[in-house]
Amino acid sequence: MWLFSRTTDLLAFAGTAVLSFALAWSLPSLGVAHDTPPWAWLVFVVFIDVAHVWSTVWRTYFDKDELTRRPLLYAGAPLFAYALGVAAHAHSSELFWRLLAYVAVWHFIRQQVGWMVLYGRRSKNVHPLDKAVIYAATLGPVVWWHANLPLSFWWFKEHDFISGMPRVVGTLALGVHFAVIAAWLAHALVTRTFHPGKALLLFATWLAWFGGIVLAKSDLAFTIMNVALHGVPYLVLTHRYARGREADAPFGGLPTQLLKLGIAGFLLVLWAIAFAEEFLWDRLVWHDHPVFFGGGFSPAAPGAETDGFELGALALTLVVPLLSLPQTTHYVLDGFIWKASGDSTLVRRLGWMGSESTTEINTLRVPP
């Protein structure tokens, strides 16, 4: 049994992984530099990665009934995330970005595990090796990454991962990761429980993580492969929910009007918000995409044009956790909002009422 449909699953998982792999490895031969060019950053980081974070609003803050049902969760999650972020950044910016990087990695991993669990429950074909093989396909390359630092790319920014792990540990991690994958395939074939959806997800996960980390030789390759498989299926999920919610009980107001425009309306609001967020990041913190966001004016030298506003240490401690709040809130909420055990309304809106009403979606713990 497929999660959405055979065609949608093929495109969202395998299609995304294969296309991102092909693009990442063909661009250098076409003369594109190994650093991520502005257009690739706009497409993959802003319109996929940041947009998928904001797509959570279709499940939460756009849904008045959901806000009424769990007001403490939706008010408390951003407050908790912001307070923790300020405390970490007040200690040091390095600690803040390190914590955020590791939470993000875990979120990415748990999302893939969640998809596998869901495939198993939808097909009534659950086995302990299902989780193990996804953990192996993701953690193996991550451990190898740590054992081979520094590489030409990082998760968020330079030195956000802890270095110093012996290289032999990375080699052993890859060996274990291949062994577990082989064991999963052997078990599925011998017991005749081979499921195309599970195999599809495993292939896509392995291609994105092994290809994007172990085989990647540039920030460009890693960015494309890392972001695409994580963001695209999530956008499919949130769009599926938004359509089901609108059919079941219309959102009303602007969300309803946007959904009348189809997938374009759904994405339009996400892209606009994502672009606005990155505008603030660029002008206040990074100053590295003036081609999209222009320059600013330095408070220290009135009239002198610069790439943005130079904030002091205290301001950065308050602003950086605030700007990262959409993704940190996304990390927290995703641990709650897709658990459909006992939530027949969520199952119905996702179009799965014909399967198991107690299906639990353990996905998407962590985004960017």
N, C-alpha and C positions, 0 to 999 in steps of 0.2 A: 504494500500500500504506500502510495506517495504522500508527501506532506501537503502539497498544493495541487499538483497534477504532474504527469510524467514530463510534459514539455517544460513547465515552469521549473520543476526541480532540476532538470538537465541544464537549463539555461542559468539558473541562479547559482548552482553549485559547480558542476563540472564545466559548464560554459564559461562562467566567470573565471575559474582557475586557469583554464587552458588559454583563454584570450589574454588574460593579464600576464601569464607566463610568456606567451608569444610576443606580446607587445614589449615587455620588459627586456627581452633578449634580442629583439630586432631593432630597437631604436638606436643603440650605439652604432650598429652597422650602417644606419641611415644618417649618421653624422650628428646625432643628438648627444650632447655631453652626458657624462656619467652622473653629474649632479642633476637633480630634478629640475627640469625647465619650468618656467612660469605656467605654461598651459597645462602641463601634467599635474602640477601642484593644484591648480584651480579645479581640474576635473576630479582628481582622486582624493585630495585632502579636503577641499571645500565642499564639492558637490556630492561626494560619496561619504567620506569619513565624518565630517562635521554635520552634514545633513542627516546621516543615519542617527547620530546622537539626538538631534532635535526631533526626529520622527517619533520619539517616545511621547511627545505631547499629544499625538493622536490617540494614544492609549490612556493618557493621564490628564493633563491640564486642559485639553480641549473637551474632555468628557465630564460634563457637570455632574452626572450621576456617580461617576467614579470618584470625583472629588468629595462628594457628599458621603460616599460610603467609607472612605478612609482619609479623613481630613488630617489627622495627626501624621500619617505617613507622608503625605504630599507637602505638608508644611515643615515637618521635622527633617526630612531627607536633605533639602538644600541647606538648612540651618546647621545640621550636623556636619555636612561636607565642608561648608565654608569655615566653620570654627576649627575643624581639624586642619584644613588647608592653611589658615592663617597661623595656627600654632606651629605647623611644620616649617612654613616659610620664614617665620620669625626666628626660628632656630638657625636656619640657613636655606638659601635657595637650592643648594645641592640636595639637601634632605628632602625638600618638597618634590623636586623633579624625580628623585630616586624612588620615593614612595609611590608617586603617580605612575611611574613607568612599570613598577612591579604589579601594582593593582591592575593596570591596563593589560599587561601580559596575562594575568590570571583571568581577567574578564574575557579576553580573546579565546583563551583555552576552554574556559567553561562554556562559552557559546557553542563551540564545536562539539563538546561532550553532550550538551543539551540537545543539539540536533540529532545526534546518534541515539540518545535515549528515547527521543520522540519517535524516531523511525521504528525502534524496537517495540514500543508500546502500541504504535498505530498498527503494526503488522503482527502483534502478539508473538513476537520473536525476540525475547530479551535474554541476554547472556552476559555474565560478568566481563567477558573479554571485550565486549563492545566499548565500555568505558576505557578499559585498559589500552585498547589499540589507539584511541584518540589521544589519550594522555601520552602514549609513546610517540605518536606522530608529531606532537607539538613540543613536548618537553625535551625530547631527544635533541632536536635542532637548537632549542634554547640553551640547554646545558652546553652543547658544542660551542655556541656563540660565546658564552661566558668564558669557556676555556681557551678561546682564540682571540680575545680582546687584545689590542684594539683592532676593530675592523673599520671599513670606510663608511659605516653607517651606525646609527644608534636608534634607540626607540623614540625618544623625544629630542634629546639634546646630548651633546658630547659628555661622556663619562657618567651617564645616568645609571648604567649597570655597574655592579661591583666586579672588579677585575682581580686577577691573581689566581684563578683556578688552574690547576695543572692541566696541560693539554691532553694528557692520557685520559683524564676524566671525560673530556668531550668525545674522544674516540670510543671509549667504552659506552657512553650514552647513545651514540649512533648505532653501535653494535646491538645494544639492548632494543633500541627502537626498531631496527630491522627484524630482530628475532620475534618480537611481539606481533608485528604486522604479519610475518610469515605464519605464526601460530594461529592468528585470527583467520587468515585465509584458509589454512589447512583444516581448521575446525569447521568452518562454514561449508567447505566442499565435502569433507568426510561425512558430516552429519546431514548433509543436504538441506542446510538452513541458509544457504547463500541468498542474500536479499539485495536486489539491484540498488535500492535506495541507499542502504548502508555502505555498499561498495563504492557507490558514486560519491558519497560524503567523504569516505576515507581517502579515496583517490584525490579529491579536490583539496582536502586538508593537507595531505602529504605533499602534494605539488606546491601549494602555497607556502608551507612552512619549511620544508626541506629545500625547495627551489629558491624561496625568498631569502633564506638565511644562509644555508650551507653553500649553495651554488651562486648566490648573488654576489656580484663584484662591485656594486654601486648603490648609492642611496636611491637612485632612480628605480632600479629593479626591486629593491626591498620595499619602497613606498608603494609601488603599483601592486605588487603581489600581496603585501601585508594588508592593505586597505580594501582591495576589491572583494575578496572572499568574505571578509568580516562585514562590510557595509551593505553589499547588494542583497544578500538573503534577508538581512534584517529589515531593509526597506520593503522587500516583498511581504514580510510578515506584518509590518505595521500598516502597509497599504491594504492587505487582506483584512486586518481588523477594522480599519477605518471604513471600508466598504460594507462590512458586515454590521458594524455599529450603525451606520447611516440607514441601512435597509431595515434594521431591527427597531431602531428608535432614533430618528434624525438628530444630529448634533444641534442644528439650528444655527442661525447667524452666519458668520463668515466661514466656519468649517464646512457647513452644508453647501454654501455657494461655491467654495473651492472644489468640493468633490463632484459637483455638477460638471466641472471641466474635465473630469476623468483623471488619469494619471498625471496629466500636465498640471492640474490644479493642486493635486496632492504634493507634487514635487516643487511647484512654484514657491509656495510659502516656505518650504524647508530651505531652498536655495537662497531665498532672500534673507532669511534669518541667519543662515550660515555665513553668507557674504558679509552681513553686518557685524557678526561676531569677529570674523577675521580682520575686518577693517579696524576694530578696536584693538585687537592683538597687535596688528602691524603698527598702528600709530602710537600706541602706548608702550609696547614692549619690544617687539622684534625688529621693526624698521627694515624689513628685507624684501618687501614686495611693492615698491613705489610704482611699478608699472600698473598695478591695479588700484592702489589706494592713495597715490600721490604723496606729497610731502606735508610737513607741518611747520610750526614755528617754535624755535627754541625759547623757553622762558628766560634762559640765561643770557640770550643775545637777541633782544627784540628786533624783528625785521629780518633776521638771518634765517633763510629757509633751510630746513633739515628734513630728515626722513620721518620725523615723528616727534613726540614730546618726550623729553628725558625726565623720567620720574626718579625721585630719590628712593632710598632704601625703605623708608617707612611706607611710602605710597605704593611701592611694588609689593610689599608684604600684604597690603590690603587689596590691591588691584589684581595681581596674578591669580590668587585663589578665587576672586570674583569672576574673572574671565574664564577660568577653568570650571566654574560651577556647573554649566550645562553637562559636561562630561562626567564630573564626579557625582552629580545627582543621578545621571543616567546609570552609572555603575551601581549606586545604591538601590534605585528603584527596580532595576532589572532583576534583582534578587527576589522581588515580590510580585510584579505585575503579570508575569507569564505563567504563574503557577495556577493551573486550571483544575487542580484536584478539588472536587466539590463545587466548582464554579461553572455551572452549566451554561450560564450566559456567555462567558468568554468562549467556551467550546463551540457554542452555536454561532457566535459571530465570526469565529475563525473557519466555520464551515465543516467542523469535525463531529457534529452531533451524531452522525451516522455510525461513528466508530465507538469510542469509549468515553463516557461522560466523565470519567475520573482521570483522564489523561493529564499528566503533569508535564509542563514545559519547563525544564530546568535550564533554560538557555539564557545567554546574554547577561551574565553577571557583571561584565565589565566592558569601548569604545574604547577608542578615544572616544 
